[in-house]
Amino acid sequence: MTGHSKRRAGGGRNLGGRLGYGAVWLFLLVAAVITLFPIYMALLNSVKTQGEMLTNILAWPVSPELANYADAFRKTDYLRSLWNTIVVAAVGLAGIILFASMAGYKLSRTPGKLSGFLFGLFVMSTLIPFHSIMITLVKISGDMGLQGSAVGLGLIYIGLGVAVAIFLYHGFVKSVPKELDEAAVIDGCGEFRLYFVVILPLLLPITATIAILNTLWMWNDFLLPLLILTDFKSYTLLLSTNMLFGEYNNDWSAILASLVLAMLPVIVLYLILQKYILHGIAEGAIKS
């Protein structure tokens, strides 16, 4: 091949690479716009009057109505609803992390047919649609006295969320050298001390990933709280926001302001822990 031909081939490859790079960035830009547009619309219209919103939802507000947030704060009893949501997320998250990390560690460190069978059961349970067990779950929760309680709802979330967490922990534990276990045992560590003192601190990246994913899930869930929480005093943020929808009239200004207030805490949490998410998922999924 002549020098001229080589230059043409090299230029073609460079052009193709640049076009591919540009196409990837264009795709990511479109995906970002599609993802962020609903949030932008909620923020924009949460500071409009009802009349402005109904006239043109895309227009900027003539005069921002911050009173909408005060109205939403009062109508949803925001502090009480926020506390209920935090209780649900805290109980569910504590149980998921504790039980899933212990199970994932034990299953990973004791290979065998029984461990493989149990791990397979946990993984297969993630394929069961929630709607297929919804009625049974509501009946059982009623029989166990879990309905109408934020703590009871958190306990139900433990059962629903532990399987995926075990899958992620199971894979991540494989990256922890077994020599650490052996050294700790030689130094006199018992089973539980070995786990809590040596292993659990090393699981921080995947624990942060599981924490943020499950918090997002429990914080934004609407259907299960609607089925379980029967008392207005135990309502979560989304259930309290749902109360603003009337049969004949909807206060959209207060509704959108309430939704912004509901998503604000979890967005802050996500921004704090986002660096752990992709790393933890990759480590847990690839090694499983």
C-alpha positions in Angstrom: 0.0 0.0 0.0 1.4 3.4 -1.0 1.8 6.3 1.5 -1.1 8.1 0.0 -3.4 5.1 0.4 -2.3 4.7 4.0 -3.1 8.3 4.7 -6.5 7.9 3.2 -7.2 4.8 5.2 -6.0 6.5 8.4 -8.1 9.5 7.7 -11.2 7.4 7.1 -10.7 5.6 10.4 -10.2 8.9 12.2 -13.4 10.3 10.6 -15.3 7.2 11.6 -14.0 7.4 15.1 -15.0 11.0 15.4 -18.5 10.3 14.0 -19.0 7.4 16.4 -17.8 9.6 19.3 -20.2 12.3 18.3 -23.1 9.9 18.0 -22.5 8.6 21.5 -22.4 12.1 22.9 -25.6 13.0 21.0 -27.3 9.9 22.3 -26.3 10.8 25.9 -27.4 14.4 25.4 -30.9 13.3 24.2 -31.2 10.8 27.1 -30.2 13.5 29.6 -32.8 15.9 28.2 -35.5 13.3 28.3 -34.6 12.4 31.9 -34.3 15.9 33.2 -37.2 17.5 31.3 -39.9 16.3 33.8 -37.9 17.6 36.7 -37.5 20.9 34.9 -41.2 21.1 34.2 -42.0 20.4 37.9 -39.7 23.1 39.1 -40.9 25.6 36.5 -44.6 25.1 37.2 -44.3 24.8 40.9 -43.8 28.5 41.1 -46.7 29.5 38.9 -50.2 30.3 39.7 -52.9 27.9 38.6 -54.0 30.3 35.9 -50.5 30.7 34.4 -50.0 26.9 34.5 -53.2 26.2 32.6 -52.5 29.0 30.1 -49.0 27.8 29.1 -47.0 25.2 31.0 -43.8 25.9 29.1 -43.8 29.7 29.7 -41.7 31.3 32.5 -43.7 32.6 35.4 -44.6 36.2 35.4 -43.9 36.4 39.1 -42.6 33.4 41.0 -45.1 32.1 43.6 -43.0 30.7 46.4 -46.2 30.6 48.5 -47.0 27.4 46.6 -44.3 25.7 48.7 -45.7 27.0 51.9 -49.1 25.8 50.8 -47.8 22.3 50.0 -45.8 22.2 53.2 -49.0 22.8 55.2 -51.5 20.7 53.2 -49.2 17.6 53.2 -48.1 18.0 56.8 -44.6 17.8 55.3 -42.6 17.2 58.5 -44.8 14.3 59.6 -44.8 12.8 56.2 -41.1 13.2 55.8 -40.5 11.5 59.2 -42.7 8.6 58.2 -40.8 8.2 54.9 -37.5 8.3 56.7 -38.7 5.6 59.2 -39.8 3.3 56.4 -36.5 3.8 54.5 -34.4 3.4 57.6 -36.1 0.2 58.8 -36.1 -1.4 55.4 -32.5 -0.3 54.6 -31.1 -1.5 58.0 -32.7 -4.9 57.6 -31.7 -5.3 53.9 -28.0 -4.4 54.6 -27.7 -6.6 57.7 -29.4 -9.7 56.5 -28.2 -9.5 52.8 -24.6 -8.8 53.7 -24.4 -11.7 56.2 -26.2 -14.1 53.7 -24.1 -13.0 50.8 -20.9 -13.4 52.7 -21.8 -16.8 54.1 -23.0 -18.1 50.7 -19.9 -16.9 48.9 -17.5 -18.3 51.5 -19.1 -21.8 51.7 -19.3 -23.1 48.2 -21.3 -26.2 47.6 -24.6 -27.6 46.3 -26.7 -26.3 49.2 -25.2 -22.8 48.9 -25.6 -22.8 45.1 -29.2 -23.9 45.5 -30.1 -21.2 48.1 -28.3 -18.6 46.0 -30.3 -19.7 43.0 -33.6 -19.4 44.9 -32.7 -15.8 45.9 -31.9 -14.9 42.4 -35.0 -16.5 40.9 -37.2 -14.7 43.4 -36.3 -11.4 41.7 -38.1 -12.6 38.6 -41.5 -12.8 40.4 -43.6 -9.7 39.5 -44.8 -7.8 42.5 -48.4 -7.7 41.2 -48.6 -11.5 41.3 -48.0 -11.6 45.0 -49.7 -8.3 45.9 -53.0 -9.6 47.2 -51.4 -12.4 49.2 -48.8 -9.9 50.6 -51.6 -7.5 51.8 -53.5 -10.4 53.5 -50.4 -11.8 55.2 -49.3 -8.3 56.4 -52.8 -7.8 57.8 -52.7 -11.1 59.7 -49.2 -10.2 61.1 -50.4 -6.7 62.2 -48.0 -4.8 59.9 -50.7 -2.7 58.2 -51.1 1.0 59.1 -47.5 1.2 60.5 -44.4 2.8 58.9 -42.3 0.3 60.8 -44.4 -2.6 59.4 -44.0 -1.2 55.9 -40.2 -1.1 56.4 -40.2 -4.8 57.5 -42.1 -5.7 54.3 -39.5 -3.9 52.2 -36.8 -6.0 53.8 -38.4 -9.2 52.5 -38.9 -7.7 49.0 -35.4 -6.1 48.7 -33.1 -8.6 50.3 -32.8 -10.9 47.2 -31.1 -8.4 44.9 -28.9 -7.2 47.7 -27.7 -10.8 48.4 -26.9 -11.1 44.7 -24.7 -8.0 44.8 -23.0 -8.8 48.1 -22.4 -12.4 46.9 -20.4 -11.1 44.0 -18.5 -8.4 45.9 -17.4 -10.7 48.6 -15.4 -12.7 46.0 -13.1 -9.6 45.7 -12.2 -9.8 49.4 -9.2 -12.2 50.0 -10.0 -15.3 52.0 -6.6 -14.9 53.7 -8.1 -12.1 55.8 -10.7 -14.6 57.2 -7.9 -17.1 57.9 -5.7 -14.5 59.6 -8.6 -13.2 61.8 -9.5 -16.8 62.8 -5.9 -17.4 63.8 -6.0 -14.3 65.9 -9.0 -15.6 67.8 -11.9 -14.0 66.0 -15.2 -15.7 66.2 -17.7 -15.9 63.3 -19.6 -12.8 64.2 -16.6 -10.7 65.2 -14.9 -11.7 62.0 -17.9 -10.6 60.0 -18.5 -7.3 61.8 -14.9 -6.2 62.4 -13.1 -7.5 59.4 -15.5 -8.1 56.5 -18.3 -5.6 56.9 -16.0 -2.5 56.7 -14.6 -3.9 53.4 -18.0 -4.0 51.9 -18.5 -0.3 52.1 -18.6 0.4 48.3 -21.3 -2.2 47.6 -23.2 -1.2 50.8 -23.3 2.4 49.6 -24.6 1.2 46.2 -27.3 -1.0 47.8 -28.2 1.9 50.2 -28.8 4.4 47.5 -30.7 2.1 45.2 -33.0 0.8 47.9 -33.5 4.2 49.4 -34.6 5.5 45.9 -36.9 2.6 45.6 -38.6 2.9 49.0 -38.7 6.7 48.9 -40.4 6.8 45.4 -42.7 3.8 45.8 -46.4 4.5 45.8 -48.3 1.3 45.3 -47.1 -0.7 48.3 -47.5 2.2 50.8 -51.0 2.8 49.4 -51.9 -0.9 50.1 -50.3 -1.1 53.6 -50.7 2.4 55.2 -54.3 2.9 56.1 -54.0 5.8 58.5 -53.3 9.4 57.3 -50.9 9.9 60.2 -48.6 7.2 58.9 -48.7 8.4 55.3 -45.4 8.8 53.4 -44.6 11.9 51.3 -46.1 10.5 48.1 -49.3 9.4 49.8 -49.7 12.8 51.3 -49.2 14.4 47.9 -51.8 12.1 46.5 -54.3 13.6 48.9 -54.0 16.9 47.0 -55.8 15.3 44.0 -59.5 16.0 44.3 -62.5 14.4 42.6 -63.4 17.5 40.7 -60.5 19.8 41.1 -56.7 19.4 41.4 -54.5 22.0 43.0 -51.6 21.6 40.5 -49.5 24.4 42.0 -49.4 22.7 45.4 -49.1 19.2 43.9 -46.0 20.1 41.9 -44.5 22.0 44.8 -45.1 19.0 47.0 -43.4 16.7 44.5 -40.4 18.9 44.4 -40.2 18.9 48.2 -40.6 15.1 48.2 -37.8 14.4 45.8 -35.3 17.0 47.2 -33.9 14.9 50.1 -33.3 11.8 48.0 -31.7 13.8 45.2 -29.2 15.3 47.8 -28.5 11.7 49.1 -27.9 10.5 45.5 -25.5 13.3 44.8 -23.5 12.5 47.9 -23.2 8.8 47.2 -23.2 8.6 43.4 -19.5 7.8 43.1 -20.2 4.4 44.8 -23.1 3.4 42.6 -21.5 2.3 39.3 -18.4 0.9 41.0 -20.5 -1.2 43.4 -22.9 -2.5 40.8 -20.1 -3.5 38.5 -18.1 -5.3 41.2 -21.1 -7.1 42.5 -22.6 -8.1 39.2 -19.5 -9.1 37.3 -18.1 -11.4 40.0 -21.4 -13.1 40.6 
